[in-house]
């Protein structure tokens, strides 16, 4: 896969889908900046795995919900590499509860972590990439941002907002040669889904046309495509990677 840029920042990259995205992008020759907030050991492990395979990685700590910290991280990257070519907004949390039991704090915490942080990153990337009139951003959304989900009013709202925001940034940034897209994963095999009972997994799989959960690597490959030169005429798109669950 061809990339005209040389580096990428992946937020929330110390574990799960974010870690796989970081490892996959490193195999394409990009220098990967692994962002974490509290998982220092996990981030170091991902860096070591990338370097063991011949890749190039660096670790950057920042709470991306705090504008000054996120912007400082972007500045650090530009000071080191003279550019920020690509950004993957992956950081996020869940605080699942039925709406009647969900506090405003529960709602706001998820909006802040999943949507506001991505806004800060999208805005910061637009400023940084605009100087070279080149760059690409991929926001990691979710299938529930398109279809909703009981017990996830806050998460659904954050991801639905992320989809709409992606389209708005795409329209504003196109004249500067910067592309914004999003990926909406369905059920993906992660540490979280590994904890589900087999009968629950089987019930979910009945509703998935491909009859299985996706792999983190399949999300990472979709992200790599949307960042790369191979998608140079794609912007403002929401790419569904869900096995046909929501078509």
C-alpha positions in Angstrom: 0.0 0.0 0.0 1.4 3.4 -1.0 1.8 6.3 1.5 3.1 9.7 0.5 3.4 10.8 4.1 5.9 9.4 6.6 4.3 9.3 10.1 1.0 8.7 11.9 -0.4 9.4 15.3 -2.8 6.8 16.7 -4.6 7.8 19.8 -5.5 5.1 22.4 -3.0 2.8 20.8 -1.7 0.8 23.8 -4.3 -1.9 23.5 -7.1 -3.4 21.5 -8.0 -2.2 18.0 -5.7 0.9 18.4 -2.7 -1.3 19.1 -3.4 -3.4 16.0 -3.8 -0.3 13.9 -0.4 0.9 15.1 1.2 -2.4 14.3 -0.4 -2.6 10.8 0.6 0.9 9.8 4.1 0.3 10.9 4.3 -2.6 8.4 3.6 -0.1 5.7 6.7 1.9 6.5 5.2 4.6 8.6 6.7 5.9 11.8 3.9 5.3 14.3 3.4 7.5 17.3 1.7 5.4 20.0 -0.5 7.5 22.2 -1.6 6.4 25.6 -3.0 8.1 28.7 -2.3 5.6 31.5 -1.1 2.3 30.0 2.7 3.0 29.8 3.8 -0.6 30.0 1.3 -1.7 27.4 2.4 1.1 25.1 6.0 0.1 25.5 5.1 -3.5 24.6 3.5 -2.4 21.4 6.6 -0.3 20.5 8.8 -3.3 21.2 6.7 -5.5 19.0 6.8 -3.0 16.1 10.5 -2.6 16.4 11.1 -6.3 16.6 9.4 -6.6 13.1 11.7 -3.9 11.7 9.2 -1.0 12.1 9.6 2.5 13.6 7.6 3.6 16.6 7.6 6.2 19.3 5.5 6.7 22.4 3.7 9.8 23.4 1.7 10.3 26.5 -1.3 12.6 26.4 -4.9 12.8 27.7 -6.5 13.6 24.4 -9.6 14.9 26.0 -7.6 17.9 27.2 -7.0 20.3 24.3 -3.6 21.6 25.6 -2.2 18.1 26.0 -3.4 16.9 22.6 -2.1 20.0 20.8 1.2 19.6 22.7 1.5 16.0 21.5 1.0 17.2 17.9 3.6 19.8 18.3 6.1 17.3 19.8 5.6 15.1 16.7 6.1 18.0 14.3 9.2 19.1 16.1 10.6 15.6 15.8 9.5 14.7 12.3 8.8 18.1 10.7 5.3 17.0 9.9 2.2 15.1 10.9 1.1 13.1 7.9 -1.8 11.0 9.3 -4.0 10.8 12.4 -6.2 8.0 13.6 -8.6 9.1 16.4 -9.2 5.8 18.2 -9.3 6.7 21.9 -12.6 6.2 23.6 -14.5 4.7 26.5 -17.8 3.1 27.3 -20.1 3.6 30.3 -23.0 1.4 29.5 -26.3 1.7 31.3 -30.0 1.9 30.4 -31.0 5.5 29.8 -33.2 5.8 32.9 -30.2 4.8 35.0 -27.6 6.9 33.1 -26.5 10.1 34.8 -25.6 13.2 33.0 -22.0 12.7 34.1 -22.0 9.2 32.5 -23.3 10.8 29.3 -20.9 13.7 29.3 -17.9 11.5 30.1 -18.4 9.3 27.1 -19.1 12.3 24.8 -15.9 14.0 26.0 -13.7 10.9 25.6 -15.1 9.7 22.3 -16.3 12.9 20.4 -14.7 15.9 22.0 -11.2 14.3 21.9 -11.7 13.6 18.2 -12.8 17.1 17.5 -9.6 18.4 19.2 -7.6 16.0 17.1 -9.4 16.8 13.8 -8.9 20.5 14.4 -5.3 20.1 15.4 -4.6 18.0 12.3 -6.2 20.5 10.1 -3.9 23.2 11.4 -0.8 21.0 11.2 -1.5 19.4 7.9 -2.8 22.5 6.2 0.7 23.9 6.1 1.8 21.2 3.7 -1.6 20.9 2.1 -1.5 17.2 2.6 -2.8 14.7 5.1 -5.5 12.2 6.0 -7.5 11.5 9.2 -9.5 8.4 10.0 -11.9 8.4 13.0 -12.8 5.1 14.6 -16.5 5.1 15.0 -18.9 2.2 15.7 -21.9 0.4 14.1 -24.0 1.7 17.1 -23.4 5.3 15.8 -25.5 4.2 12.8 -28.1 1.9 14.4 -28.2 2.7 18.1 -28.1 0.2 20.9 -30.0 -0.3 24.1 -27.8 0.5 27.1 -25.5 2.7 25.0 -27.3 6.0 24.6 -24.1 7.9 25.4 -21.9 5.7 23.2 -24.3 5.8 20.3 -24.6 9.6 20.5 -20.8 10.0 20.6 -20.3 7.8 17.6 -23.3 9.2 15.6 -21.9 12.6 16.3 -18.4 11.5 15.2 -19.8 10.3 11.8 -21.5 13.6 11.2 -18.4 15.6 12.3 -16.2 13.6 10.0 -18.3 14.7 7.0 -18.2 18.3 8.1 -14.4 18.3 8.5 -14.1 16.6 5.1 -16.0 19.5 3.5 -14.0 22.2 5.3 -10.6 20.5 4.7 -10.9 19.4 1.1 -9.6 22.6 -0.4 -6.4 22.1 1.6 -5.9 18.6 0.3 -6.7 16.9 3.6 -9.1 14.0 3.8 -11.4 12.9 6.7 -13.1 9.5 6.8 -14.4 7.2 9.4 -14.6 3.4 10.0 -17.5 1.9 11.8 -16.6 -1.6 13.2 -19.2 -4.1 14.0 -18.6 -6.9 16.5 -14.8 -7.4 16.7 -12.8 -10.0 18.5 -11.1 -8.2 21.3 -10.3 -8.8 25.0 -13.7 -7.4 25.8 -15.6 -9.8 23.5 -13.5 -12.7 24.7 -15.2 -12.3 28.0 -18.6 -13.0 26.5 -20.1 -16.4 27.1 -20.1 -18.7 24.0 -23.9 -18.8 23.9 -24.1 -15.0 23.8 -21.5 -14.9 21.0 -23.5 -17.5 19.1 -26.6 -15.4 19.4 -24.8 -12.3 18.0 -23.3 -14.3 15.2 -26.8 -15.4 14.0 -27.5 -11.8 13.0 -24.2 -11.3 11.1 -24.4 -12.4 7.5 -20.7 -13.5 7.5 -21.5 -15.5 10.7 -18.5 -14.4 12.7 -16.9 -11.6 14.6 -14.4 -9.5 12.8 -10.7 -9.4 13.6 -8.9 -6.2 14.8 -6.6 -6.7 11.8 -9.5 -6.3 9.4 -10.3 -2.9 11.0 -6.6 -2.0 10.8 -6.5 -2.9 7.1 -9.5 -0.7 6.4 -7.9 2.2 8.2 -4.6 1.7 6.3 -6.6 1.9 3.0 -8.4 5.1 4.0 -5.1 6.8 5.0 -3.2 5.6 2.0 -2.8 7.1 -1.5 -5.1 4.3 -2.8 -8.0 6.2 -1.4 -6.9 9.6 -2.6 -10.4 10.4 -4.1 -12.3 9.3 -1.0 -13.3 11.8 1.7 -16.3 12.2 4.0 -17.1 8.5 3.8 -18.2 6.2 6.6 -16.8 2.8 5.9 -18.8 -0.1 7.4 -16.7 -3.0 8.5 -19.3 -5.2 10.2 -19.7 -8.5 8.3 -23.0 -7.3 6.8 -24.7 -6.8 10.1 -26.0 -3.3 9.2 -26.2 -2.7 5.5 
